[in-house]
Amino acid sequence: MVEEIKEARQREELLANIQRLSRIVLDRLEEGSKEGTLDQAQIRLLGSIAVKSLGLWQEALNPRPRRGLRREARETEERLSRQATEQR
Protein backbone atom coordinates (compact mmCIF):
# COMPACT_ATOMS: atom_id res chain seq x y z
CA MET A 1 0.00 0.00 0.00
CA VAL A 2 2.75 2.46 0.96
CA GLU A 3 4.70 1.50 -2.16
CA GLU A 4 1.65 2.17 -4.36
CA ILE A 5 1.20 5.62 -2.82
CA LYS A 6 4.89 6.37 -3.36
CA GLU A 7 4.66 5.27 -7.00
CA ALA A 8 1.54 7.37 -7.54
CA ARG A 9 3.28 10.47 -6.13
CA GLN A 10 6.35 9.87 -8.26
CA ARG A 11 4.16 9.47 -11.33
CA GLU A 12 2.31 12.71 -10.55
CA GLU A 13 5.62 14.51 -10.11
CA LEU A 14 6.91 13.07 -13.40
CA LEU A 15 3.76 14.18 -15.22
CA ALA A 16 4.03 17.67 -13.72
CA ASN A 17 7.68 17.96 -14.79
CA ILE A 18 6.94 16.75 -18.30
CA GLN A 19 4.04 19.18 -18.52
CA ARG A 20 6.28 22.06 -17.44
CA LEU A 21 8.96 21.09 -19.96
CA SER A 22 6.40 20.78 -22.75
CA ARG A 23 4.88 24.15 -21.94
CA ILE A 24 8.28 25.90 -21.85
CA VAL A 25 9.43 24.38 -25.13
CA LEU A 26 6.15 25.04 -26.94
CA ASP A 27 6.02 28.63 -25.66
CA ARG A 28 9.62 29.23 -26.78
CA LEU A 29 8.88 27.69 -30.17
CA GLU A 30 5.79 29.85 -30.63
CA GLU A 31 7.53 33.06 -29.50
CA GLY A 32 10.59 32.42 -31.62
CA SER A 33 8.49 31.64 -34.67
CA LYS A 34 6.37 34.77 -34.28
CA GLU A 35 9.35 37.03 -33.62
CA GLY A 36 11.54 35.41 -36.25
CA THR A 37 14.38 34.89 -33.76
CA LEU A 38 14.81 31.18 -34.42
CA ASP A 39 16.66 29.70 -37.35
CA GLN A 40 15.56 26.47 -39.03
CA ALA A 41 17.85 24.27 -36.91
CA GLN A 42 16.52 25.78 -33.67
CA ILE A 43 12.95 25.29 -34.82
CA ARG A 44 13.62 21.64 -35.63
CA LEU A 45 15.39 21.12 -32.29
CA LEU A 46 12.60 22.70 -30.24
CA GLY A 47 9.98 20.86 -32.26
CA SER A 48 11.77 17.59 -31.66
CA ILE A 49 12.04 18.26 -27.93
CA ALA A 50 8.35 19.17 -27.80
CA VAL A 51 7.29 16.01 -29.61
CA LYS A 52 9.49 13.84 -27.41
CA SER A 53 8.26 15.44 -24.20
CA LEU A 54 4.65 14.99 -25.28
CA GLY A 55 5.44 11.37 -26.13
CA LEU A 56 6.92 10.92 -22.66
CA TRP A 57 3.81 12.47 -21.16
CA GLN A 58 1.59 10.10 -23.12
CA GLU A 59 3.77 7.14 -22.14
CA ALA A 60 3.65 8.13 -18.47
CA LEU A 61 -0.14 8.35 -18.63
CA ASN A 62 -0.47 5.03 -20.44
CA PRO A 63 2.66 2.90 -20.00
CA ARG A 64 1.59 0.31 -22.57
CA PRO A 65 3.62 0.70 -25.76
CA ARG A 66 1.67 2.08 -28.68
CA ARG A 67 2.20 0.92 -32.20
CA GLY A 68 3.22 3.63 -34.58
CA LEU A 69 4.14 6.16 -31.89
CA ARG A 70 7.51 6.91 -33.50
CA ARG A 71 5.88 7.45 -36.88
CA GLU A 72 3.27 9.70 -35.31
CA ALA A 73 5.97 11.65 -33.47
CA ARG A 74 7.98 12.11 -36.68
CA GLU A 75 4.91 13.31 -38.58
CA THR A 76 4.04 15.76 -35.81
CA GLU A 77 7.61 17.07 -35.75
CA GLU A 78 7.56 17.61 -39.52
CA ARG A 79 4.19 19.37 -39.30
CA LEU A 80 5.48 21.71 -36.57
CA SER A 81 8.55 22.50 -38.64
CA ARG A 82 6.46 23.28 -41.73
CA GLN A 83 4.11 25.52 -39.74
CA ALA A 84 7.02 27.42 -38.23
CA THR A 85 8.56 27.88 -41.68
CA GLU A 86 5.27 29.09 -43.15
CA GLN A 87 4.87 31.71 -40.40
CA ARG A 88 8.11 33.38 -41.44
N, C-alpha and C positions, 0 to 999 in steps of 0.2 A: 504494500500500500504506500509506504513512504517513498519507495523507489519510483512508483508510478507518478506520484506528485512531483518528485524531483524532475523526472523526464518531461512532464507536462510544462513545468516552469522553464526548463531549458529550451523546449520547443517554442514556447511563447517568446522567450528572449531572442531566439534565433529568427523567428518570423519578424519581430520588431526591428532587429538589426538589418535584415534583408530589405524590409520595407523602407527604412531610412536610406539605405544605400541606393535603392531603386529611385526613390524620390529625388535624391541629390543628383544622381547621374542624369535622370530625365530632365530635371530643371536646368542643369548646366547645358545639356544638349539643346533644349528649346531656346534658352537665352543666347547661346552662341550662334545658333542658326539664324535667329531673328536679327541679331546685331552684326552678323557677318564676321565674327571674331575667330571662328574655327575654320581650319583648313580641312580638306577632304580626309586626311589621315586621322585627325582628331575626331571628326564626325564618325568615322568608321569605328574608331576605338571606343568612344563613348556609347555608340549604338551597340557594339558587341558586349560591353560591360552591362548595359541595360538589359539586353536580351538574356544574358547569362544570369544576372541577379533575379530576373523574373522567373527564369527556369528553376533556379534554386528555391525560390519562394513556392512555386507550384509543387516542386518535389518535396519540400518540407510539409506542405499541406496534405499531399497525397504521396506517400513514400513508394507506392507501387510504380515500377518503371512504365513509362508510356511509350508505345511504339510511335516512331516518327517524330519524336520530340526534337531531335537534332535537325531534321529537315525543316520542321516548323520554325525552330529558332533561326536557322539560316535564312529562311524566307522573310521572317520578320526583320532581321538585321538588314537585309537588302532593301526592304520596303522603307525602313527608317532612313537609310542612306539616300535613297532616291528622293524621298520627301525633303530631306535637308538640302539636297542639291537643287531641287526645284524652287525652294524658297529663296535661294540666292539670286 
